[in-house]
C-alpha cells in the first residue's frame, strides 16, 4: 500500500518565504558594507581621472577668452586709428592711439613699427580709402604651450574707412 503524506503547502511556502527574506537581508548588509569601502576608492579614482581633464578644459576656455577679447580690442584699436587718420591726424598720433588702446590688456604685445597706415598723411584726401593694419600677439598660458607648440598666438586687425572731407594741409 502506498504511503500518502499530507503536507500543508501554506506552511512550507511561508517558511520558505521567511528564509528567503532573512537571506536577502543578510546579503544586503554584507554587500552594503563592502560597497561603502569600495565607493571611497572608486570616487578617488574617478576624481583623479577627471580632474586633469576638467582643469585642461577650464584653462583652454580661459585661453580662448583671452584670444577673443584680444581680437576685439585690437579690432577696436584699428577702427580708432583709422578714424584718427581720416580726420587728418598725423601718423604718429594714429600709432599712439592704437598703442594706448591695446595697452589696456596686459597679454597683448604690439610692435609699433608694424602698424601700417596707408596712404601716408600727405596722400589722404577726399574719396580715398585709409587703411590701418597691424599684427599683435597674445601670450599663451604656460600649461597650453605644448598644445599650441608656441608661446604666442598672432592676431591681425585691419580697418578701412573713406575720407569724406578734405582734411586740409597736415
Residue, then its C-alpha position, 0 to 999 in steps of 0.5 A: x500500500x502506498x504511503x500518502x503524506x499530507x503536507x500543508x503547502x501554506x506552511x512550507x511556502x511561508x517558511x520558505x518565504x521567511x528564509x528567503x527574506x532573512x537571506x536577502x537581508x543578510x546579503x544586503x548588509x554584507x554587500x552594503x558594507x563592502x560597497x561603502x569601502x569600495x565607493x571611497x576608492x572608486x570616487x578617488x579614482x574617478x576624481x583623479x581621472x577627471x580632474x586633469x581633464x576638467x582643469x585642461x578644459x577650464x584653462x583652454x576656455x580661459x585661453x580662448x577668452x583671452x584670444x577673443x577679447x584680444x581680437x576685439x580690442x585690437x579690432x577696436x584699436x584699428x577702427x580708432x586709428x583709422x578714424x584718427x587718420x581720416x580726420x587728418x591726424x598725423x601718423x604718429x598720433x594714429x600709432x599712439x592711439x592704437x598703442x594706448x588702446x591695446x595697452x589696456x590688456x596686459x597679454x597683448x604685445x604690439x610692435x609699433x613699427x608694424x602698424x601700417x597706415x596707408x596712404x601716408x598723411x600727405x596722400x589722404x584726401x577726399x574719396x580715398x580709402x585709409x587703411x590701418x593694419x597691424x599684427x599683435x600677439x597674445x601670450x599663451x598660458x604656460x600649461x597650453x604651450x605644448x598644445x599650441x607648440x608656441x608661446x604666442x598666438x598672432x592676431x591681425x586687425x585691419x580697418x578701412x574707412x573713406x575720407x569724406x572731407x578734405x582734411x586740409x594741409x597736415 
